[in-house]
Amino acid sequence: MIIPWRRGTAAAHFLDDALSALTAADWTAAEPPVACAYWPVDLANPYQALIYSGFPRHNLVPIRLREFGRFDSLLDALPEDLPRVLHVHWLYEVTAGSGSQGDALARVTRFEGEIRRLRGRGVRLLWTVHNVLPHETVYPEVEKRLRRFMLENSDLVHVMHDSHLELLESTFGVAPKAAAVVSHPSYVGAYPDHVDAAAARAHLGVPRTARVLVTFGQIRPYKGHTAFFDAFDRAVRLEPRLRWLVAGKVRDEPGGREFMRRAAEHPAVLFYPGFVPEADVQFYLRAADAAVFPYRSSLNSGAVALTAGFDLPVYASTGTSLSDLMPPEAVVRFDLDDPEKTARLLAEPPAEVSAAARDAVRTHSRGIAPAVVSDQLATELRRSL
């Protein structure tokens, strides 16, 4: 039997795949199995595969819920005495496609009603807070209402840094009934990693003596790429060996086309404007000396987790939240609104981006490896049941 990696994507096989996952549960264990349906499902990001990797050891069975509206059919098919959990991740699908604030509010109201009804069927609710509000929020008051509802109604709220609890309460005026602080996992071992720096630079055509910075992920306004470009351009005049590797899809959003033009024309920028195949990620990250995160604002970043898995220290703007993904001795902070000072930081590398800093990142990232973090979250979920 061939079991493809993306099994369960077809709607027709949803129940077959969900129920077959339960065959791996231990029905004789002291702790009974628990069905853990999670939504929405993101197959383009390894986060969910990593965060659930340790759940089976706790007799927790992850089940992909590709369509929220099909959860009832799953509940009807499960054994009556089997505990069930709905793990909600990003909330963008609730209001996606709204044509007006009234439309967005109606969608949120329907979602709230569905959650209340599911809880009435005995479903426990776990919510992982990936961001405070969606990037480029269109209807902020509606989005705030939705998050207040989730804070008030979740049996367990998962945040990735203890400071996030205070931030949530100050933003939404609500504290969760119960919370678990479990770090975002590093992506150690999540991607192929068999090339060294010399091979990576040869593959990309980067001079061996260059000082290389890398930015990985989609090009979007909130990520501050355009403002950082101004500082980088100044830095290259001070240190001609600098190179900036930029790999990521450009979204059709303000500033995207202009960034592409500047990147294509700049002699010190190597730009890959698209989705990077998994096997090629290592070339960009192993070729670099440090990563750059010039975000205007962020809460948790998969890109930081990715670079941590490749032992890269970081230059991070004051708006970039690193949570627990980086040790302090491997972080250089800069102000996007002060390009001259940022340029000097880039041109004269401080100790935070030295070989010793890379060693610190390597040690730290192993401490938040996927197996470690998944085990921690599973333990917290078991404790809340």
LUMFI-510926 format. One line per field, with one value per residue (C-alpha): residue number from 0; x, y negated, z negated; residue in three letters. Coordinates in Angstrom, 2 decimals. Each point is the difference from the previous one (the first is absolute). Layout:
BEGIN
resi	(NUM;...)
east	(X;...)
north	(Y;...)
up	(Z;...)
resn	(ala;...)
! end
This chain:
BEGIN
resi	(0;1;2;3;4;5;6;7;8;9;10;11;12;13;14;15;16;17;18;19;20;21;22;23;24;25;26;27;28;29;30;31;32;33;34;35;36;37;38;39;40;41;42;43;44;45;46;47;48;49;50;51;52;53;54;55;56;57;58;59;60;61;62;63;64;65;66;67;68;69;70;71;72;73;74;75;76;77;78;79;80;81;82;83;84;85;86;87;88;89;90;91;92;93;94;95;96;97;98;99;100;101;102;103;104;105;106;107;108;109;110;111;112;113;114;115;116;117;118;119;120;121;122;123;124;125;126;127;128;129;130;131;132;133;134;135;136;137;138;139;140;141;142;143;144;145;146;147;148;149;150;151;152;153;154;155;156;157;158;159;160;161;162;163;164;165;166;167;168;169;170;171;172;173;174;175;176;177;178;179;180;181;182;183;184;185;186;187;188;189;190;191;192;193;194;195;196;197;198;199;200;201;202;203;204;205;206;207;208;209;210;211;212;213;214;215;216;217;218;219;220;221;222;223;224;225;226;227;228;229;230;231;232;233;234;235;236;237;238;239;240;241;242;243;244;245;246;247;248;249;250;251;252;253;254;255;256;257;258;259;260;261;262;263;264;265;266;267;268;269;270;271;272;273;274;275;276;277;278;279;280;281;282;283;284;285;286;287;288;289;290;291;292;293;294;295;296;297;298;299;300;301;302;303;304;305;306;307;308;309;310;311;312;313;314;315;316;317;318;319;320;321;322;323;324;325;326;327;328;329;330;331;332;333;334;335;336;337;338;339;340;341;342;343;344;345;346;347;348;349;350;351;352;353;354;355;356;357;358;359;360;361;362;363;364;365;366;367;368;369;370;371;372;373;374;375;376;377;378;379;380;381;382;383;384)
east	(0.00;1.35;-0.72;0.87;1.34;-2.98;-2.57;-3.41;-0.18;-2.93;-3.40;-1.40;2.54;-0.22;-1.72;2.01;3.25;-1.17;-1.21;3.01;2.19;-1.78;1.23;3.42;-1.43;0.59;-3.47;1.36;2.13;-0.72;-0.52;-2.75;0.55;-1.20;-1.02;1.70;-1.46;1.89;-1.08;0.89;2.54;3.16;1.97;2.38;1.49;1.61;-1.20;-3.02;1.83;2.69;-2.26;-2.03;2.98;0.09;-3.75;-0.34;2.40;-2.65;-2.83;-1.21;-1.05;0.40;-2.68;0.06;-3.23;0.31;-3.56;-1.44;-3.53;0.86;0.83;-3.50;0.34;3.22;-1.62;-2.87;2.46;2.14;-0.68;-2.37;2.33;3.07;1.12;0.30;1.88;-0.21;3.35;-0.44;3.03;-0.27;-3.36;0.33;-2.47;-2.84;-0.13;1.78;-1.85;-2.17;-1.37;-0.80;0.28;-3.57;0.84;3.09;-2.03;-2.65;2.68;1.50;-3.43;-0.66;3.40;-0.62;-3.32;1.66;2.66;-2.63;-1.96;3.08;0.90;-3.53;0.85;2.89;2.79;2.91;1.49;3.72;1.14;3.57;0.67;2.20;-0.49;-1.88;-1.95;0.30;2.61;-1.60;-3.25;-3.01;-2.60;1.96;-3.01;-1.58;3.31;0.39;-3.47;0.89;3.17;-1.78;-2.46;2.80;1.69;-3.26;-1.08;3.18;0.69;3.70;1.80;3.47;2.46;3.63;1.52;-1.11;-0.06;-2.77;-2.52;0.36;-0.16;-3.24;-1.65;1.06;-1.18;-3.31;-0.83;-0.43;2.23;-0.27;-1.53;3.08;3.22;3.02;3.28;1.79;2.59;-0.25;2.23;3.17;0.04;3.00;-0.16;-3.12;1.80;2.80;3.35;3.06;1.96;2.58;0.57;2.53;-2.26;-3.01;1.85;1.33;-3.54;-1.36;3.01;0.79;3.66;1.68;1.33;-3.35;-1.90;-3.43;-3.33;-3.15;-3.69;-2.35;-3.76;-2.70;0.58;-2.79;-0.40;0.04;3.36;1.87;2.12;-0.16;1.16;2.81;1.09;0.84;2.26;1.59;0.80;1.86;1.79;1.35;1.74;1.79;0.64;0.02;0.21;-3.58;-2.61;-3.73;-1.70;-3.75;-2.14;-3.77;-3.17;-1.03;-3.63;-2.14;0.03;1.26;3.72;0.48;0.76;2.33;1.93;0.37;1.38;2.52;1.11;0.48;2.12;2.15;3.42;0.25;-3.47;-0.71;-3.75;-2.03;-3.63;-1.94;-0.69;3.25;-0.15;0.70;3.23;1.34;-0.67;3.36;1.92;-1.32;0.42;3.35;1.42;-0.81;1.90;-3.13;-3.72;-1.88;-3.51;-1.07;-3.66;-2.12;-1.87;-0.22;-0.86;1.28;2.01;0.51;2.85;1.87;-0.61;1.39;3.21;0.45;0.04;2.93;1.98;-0.28;0.28;-2.31;-0.29;-3.54;-1.90;-1.50;-3.42;0.97;-1.01;2.39;-1.86;2.31;1.44;3.33;2.51;0.66;3.71;-0.82;-2.31;0.84;-2.89;-0.41;-2.47;-1.58;-0.47;3.75;1.58;3.38;0.52;-1.32;2.45;2.90;-1.18;-0.08;3.38;1.82;-1.26;-0.24;0.68;-3.66;0.56;3.33;0.83;-0.65;-3.48;-0.68;0.99;-2.42;-2.82;0.81;-0.17;-3.15;-1.88;0.57;-1.65;-3.19;0.21;-3.36;-0.03;0.62;-2.65;-2.60;0.42;-0.46;-3.20;-1.40;0.72;-1.79;-2.99;-0.23;0.12;-2.93;-2.29)
north	(0.00;-3.42;-2.75;-3.39;-2.71;-2.27;2.68;-1.26;-2.97;1.41;-0.78;3.39;1.81;-2.31;2.44;3.01;-1.79;-1.48;3.33;1.93;-2.33;1.33;3.53;-1.11;-0.95;2.17;0.95;1.87;-2.82;-1.60;-3.31;0.55;-1.15;-3.47;-1.12;-3.36;-1.60;-3.07;-2.85;-1.71;2.31;-1.51;2.52;-2.66;-0.53;2.81;-1.52;2.24;3.19;-0.88;-1.12;3.23;2.30;1.01;0.23;3.76;0.71;-1.59;1.95;-3.20;0.57;-3.01;-0.15;-2.50;-1.97;-1.50;-1.40;-1.37;0.90;3.71;0.23;1.21;2.99;0.92;-0.30;2.23;2.69;0.03;2.43;-1.70;0.24;-1.27;-3.45;-2.52;-3.28;-2.72;-1.75;-3.35;-1.67;-3.07;-1.76;-1.58;2.41;-1.25;-3.40;0.81;-1.42;-2.40;-2.77;-2.42;-0.44;1.23;3.11;0.64;-0.43;2.44;2.60;-0.42;0.30;3.26;1.37;-0.88;1.83;3.07;0.07;-0.27;2.84;2.21;-0.64;1.09;3.30;0.49;-1.33;-1.60;-3.10;-0.73;-3.20;-0.75;-3.73;-0.51;-3.77;-2.73;-1.11;0.98;-1.90;-2.89;0.39;-1.40;0.08;-0.28;-0.29;3.14;1.87;-1.17;1.29;3.41;0.23;-1.11;2.80;2.54;-1.18;0.28;3.38;2.04;2.68;-0.60;-2.86;0.77;-2.90;0.23;-2.43;-1.05;-3.68;0.82;0.56;-3.57;-1.26;1.88;-1.28;-3.60;0.19;1.79;-0.62;3.72;2.56;3.69;2.48;2.18;-0.55;2.01;-1.71;2.25;-1.35;0.09;2.91;-0.61;1.73;2.18;3.01;-1.18;-0.72;1.73;-1.20;1.62;-2.86;-2.21;-3.72;0.43;2.32;-2.23;-3.09;1.80;1.10;-3.56;-1.78;-1.90;-1.01;2.09;-3.11;-1.83;-0.83;1.37;-0.92;1.96;-0.80;2.90;-0.05;-1.98;-3.64;-1.93;-3.62;0.82;1.74;-3.25;1.13;-3.36;-1.99;2.48;-0.30;-3.67;0.95;2.87;-2.23;-2.36;2.92;1.32;-3.31;0.50;3.74;1.11;3.69;-0.04;2.05;0.35;3.25;-0.46;3.06;-0.15;-0.57;-3.60;-0.55;-2.31;-2.69;-3.60;-0.31;3.51;-0.91;-2.82;2.33;2.51;-2.68;-1.27;3.51;1.00;-3.05;-0.08;1.66;1.13;1.62;3.55;0.37;3.18;-1.24;3.18;3.04;1.78;3.81;1.77;1.55;-3.46;-1.76;1.18;-1.83;-3.41;0.56;1.78;-2.71;-2.69;-1.43;-1.41;-0.44;-3.30;-0.62;-3.62;0.46;-2.98;2.30;3.71;2.44;3.41;0.66;3.28;-1.64;-0.59;3.63;1.05;-2.01;1.19;3.55;-0.97;-1.60;-3.57;-3.02;-2.86;-3.70;-0.82;-3.27;-1.34;1.06;3.65;2.36;2.92;1.68;2.74;0.95;-1.80;-0.35;-3.69;0.35;0.70;-2.97;-3.47;-2.45;-2.92;-2.83;-0.05;-3.74;-0.61;1.29;-1.64;1.74;3.28;-0.29;-0.33;3.08;2.01;-1.24;0.79;3.36;0.15;3.04;1.02;1.27;1.76;3.71;0.14;-1.42;2.76;2.56;-1.62;0.22;3.65;0.90;-2.05;1.34;3.60;-0.87;-0.99;2.74;1.24;3.18;-2.00;-2.64;2.48;2.03;-3.15;-1.02;3.54;0.08;-3.33;1.18;3.24;-1.99;-2.16;2.90)
up	(0.00;0.97;-2.53;1.49;-2.30;0.68;-0.70;-1.04;2.35;1.99;-1.55;1.03;-2.18;-3.02;-2.36;1.20;-0.70;-3.30;-1.35;1.26;-2.08;-3.09;0.70;-1.26;-3.39;-3.07;-1.20;-3.03;-1.42;-3.37;1.80;2.60;3.58;0.95;3.49;0.69;3.11;1.14;2.26;2.24;1.62;1.51;2.06;1.35;-3.45;-2.05;-3.28;-0.50;0.95;-2.53;-2.82;0.17;0.48;-3.66;-0.59;0.70;-2.89;-2.25;1.66;1.68;3.61;2.35;2.73;2.85;0.29;3.45;-0.04;-3.21;1.10;0.06;-3.70;-0.84;2.33;-1.79;-3.42;1.11;1.13;-3.15;-2.86;-2.44;-2.99;1.87;-1.25;2.80;0.34;2.63;0.35;1.76;1.50;2.25;0.11;3.44;1.62;-2.18;1.72;3.27;3.00;-2.01;2.19;-2.80;-3.72;-0.38;2.01;-2.13;-3.18;1.24;0.73;-3.46;-1.60;1.88;-1.02;-3.64;0.14;1.49;-2.70;-2.73;1.58;0.30;-3.61;-0.83;1.69;-2.41;2.19;-1.89;1.63;0.31;1.71;1.03;0.29;3.06;0.24;-1.82;3.08;3.67;1.97;1.92;-1.95;1.90;-2.79;-3.26;-2.35;1.43;-0.27;-3.61;-0.83;1.42;-2.08;-3.16;0.61;0.41;-3.20;-1.93;1.38;0.48;-2.57;0.60;1.74;1.32;0.27;0.98;-2.50;-3.47;1.05;2.47;-2.79;-1.23;3.59;0.67;-3.16;0.66;3.63;-0.49;-3.65;-0.67;-1.70;0.99;-2.45;0.35;1.93;1.06;0.86;2.48;2.43;3.76;1.02;1.93;3.38;-0.82;2.30;1.82;3.29;1.91;-1.35;1.52;1.60;-1.67;0.52;2.80;1.98;-0.55;1.20;3.04;0.86;-0.25;1.47;-3.20;-0.53;-2.67;-1.74;-0.04;-3.18;0.71;-1.59;0.79;-0.16;0.56;0.49;1.77;0.87;-1.72;-1.19;-3.73;0.37;0.61;2.97;1.78;-3.02;-0.66;3.63;-0.62;-2.91;1.89;2.97;-2.34;-1.65;3.30;0.58;-3.32;0.48;3.67;-0.97;-1.29;1.85;-0.70;0.98;0.25;0.67;-0.04;1.93;0.59;-0.93;2.13;-2.65;-0.21;0.61;1.36;3.62;-1.01;-2.32;2.84;2.30;-2.55;-0.93;3.64;0.72;-3.15;0.47;-3.63;-0.17;1.15;0.32;0.47;0.44;-0.50;-2.11;-0.85;0.32;-3.28;1.30;0.91;-3.30;-1.34;2.74;-1.03;-3.72;0.03;2.28;-2.56;-2.96;-1.64;0.61;0.16;-1.33;0.58;-0.97;-0.93;-2.37;-0.72;-2.78;1.15;3.12;1.80;1.90;-3.26;-0.95;3.35;-0.30;-3.58;1.34;2.22;-2.85;1.28;-2.32;0.91;0.61;-1.18;0.08;-3.20;1.32;0.46;-2.79;-0.30;-2.88;-1.32;3.37;-0.36;-2.85;-0.85;0.74;3.67;0.64;1.32;-0.25;2.40;0.58;3.47;-0.33;-0.45;3.24;-0.66;-3.33;1.43;2.89;-2.42;-1.93;3.22;1.19;-3.23;-1.28;-3.81;-2.17;0.22;3.56;-0.62;0.11;-3.74;0.61;2.52;-2.60;-2.46;2.54;0.69;-3.69;-0.58;3.02;-1.11;-3.30;1.86;2.63;1.33;-2.11;-3.19;0.69;1.22;-3.17;-2.10;1.77;-0.18;-3.74;-0.50;2.03;-1.98;-3.23;1.14;0.95)
resn	(met;ile;ile;pro;trp;arg;arg;gly;thr;ala;ala;ala;his;phe;leu;asp;asp;ala;leu;ser;ala;leu;thr;ala;ala;asp;trp;thr;ala;ala;glu;pro;pro;val;ala;cys;ala;tyr;trp;pro;val;asp;leu;ala;asn;pro;tyr;gln;ala;leu;ile;tyr;ser;gly;phe;pro;arg;his;asn;leu;val;pro;ile;arg;leu;arg;glu;phe;gly;arg;phe;asp;ser;leu;leu;asp;ala;leu;pro;glu;asp;leu;pro;arg;val;leu;his;val;his;trp;leu;tyr;glu;val;thr;ala;gly;ser;gly;ser;gln;gly;asp;ala;leu;ala;arg;val;thr;arg;phe;glu;gly;glu;ile;arg;arg;leu;arg;gly;arg;gly;val;arg;leu;leu;trp;thr;val;his;asn;val;leu;pro;his;glu;thr;val;tyr;pro;glu;val;glu;lys;arg;leu;arg;arg;phe;met;leu;glu;asn;ser;asp;leu;val;his;val;met;his;asp;ser;his;leu;glu;leu;leu;glu;ser;thr;phe;gly;val;ala;pro;lys;ala;ala;ala;val;val;ser;his;pro;ser;tyr;val;gly;ala;tyr;pro;asp;his;val;asp;ala;ala;ala;ala;arg;ala;his;leu;gly;val;pro;arg;thr;ala;arg;val;leu;val;thr;phe;gly;gln;ile;arg;pro;tyr;lys;gly;his;thr;ala;phe;phe;asp;ala;phe;asp;arg;ala;val;arg;leu;glu;pro;arg;leu;arg;trp;leu;val;ala;gly;lys;val;arg;asp;glu;pro;gly;gly;arg;glu;phe;met;arg;arg;ala;ala;glu;his;pro;ala;val;leu;phe;tyr;pro;gly;phe;val;pro;glu;ala;asp;val;gln;phe;tyr;leu;arg;ala;ala;asp;ala;ala;val;phe;pro;tyr;arg;ser;ser;leu;asn;ser;gly;ala;val;ala;leu;thr;ala;gly;phe;asp;leu;pro;val;tyr;ala;ser;thr;gly;thr;ser;leu;ser;asp;leu;met;pro;pro;glu;ala;val;val;arg;phe;asp;leu;asp;asp;pro;glu;lys;thr;ala;arg;leu;leu;ala;glu;pro;pro;ala;glu;val;ser;ala;ala;ala;arg;asp;ala;val;arg;thr;his;ser;arg;gly;ile;ala;pro;ala;val;val;ser;asp;gln;leu;ala;thr;glu;leu;arg;arg;ser;leu)
! end
